[in-house]
Amino acid sequence: MIKVLSVSGSPVVNSSTDILLAETEQGIAEGIGSKSEVAVTIIKLNDLAYTPCQACGKAPSPDWCFFHDSLDTIYPLVAECDCLLFGSPVYFDSVSGQAKMFIDRCNCFRPYDFDGKHPEHRFIKLLPRKRPGGIVLVGGDEIGFESARRTVAGLFKWIEVVNCGVLKYASSDDRRSGTAQDDPSILRDARELGKKLAREILNAI
């Protein structure tokens, strides 16, 4: 069973972010074909309730975090997935607030003290292996994508996800949601990203 985790930072229902994530998921399923069963878990961050990171600076073990909220059930999915898709609209040259709060709360996955100088602050590394992943960004201006890309790429590096591709969609009408559905080119690109991820998943198992 191949586990795909698809995380959306868009607060909008039927947003272009969600549409492109769904197309990428479909591309993965098509790429895997009959080689394995694919289970996709979709997380809409806007539907969750979670506290922003409080920079505790000490290990929460044996728990994932000192704060027990909606992310309690999400952390194991991040650790156990075979592929991670992460999508967000671009707000003020970065990811959405929902996405940034989630990214900050993923700090607990790696050691706080890399040099071993302060073992009382050391987090337990909770990620067993590297996994492939893809990024979906939706905005109204091509210029604004890079800061958002760097933010998600930083998350991927932190949680042992190899960035296998970034899908950037500049909407022609930022007053209307879901415009990606009317753009055959970007839908095709999303499917192709999914197929590329399928190849990486199969190479990893």
Helices and strands as residue ranges (DSSP letters): E 2-8, H 16-32, G 33-35, E 38-44, G 45-47, G 70-72, H 75-80, E 83-89, H 97-105, G 106-109, G 119-121, E 131-139, G 142-144, H 145-158, E 161-170, G 179-182, H 184-204
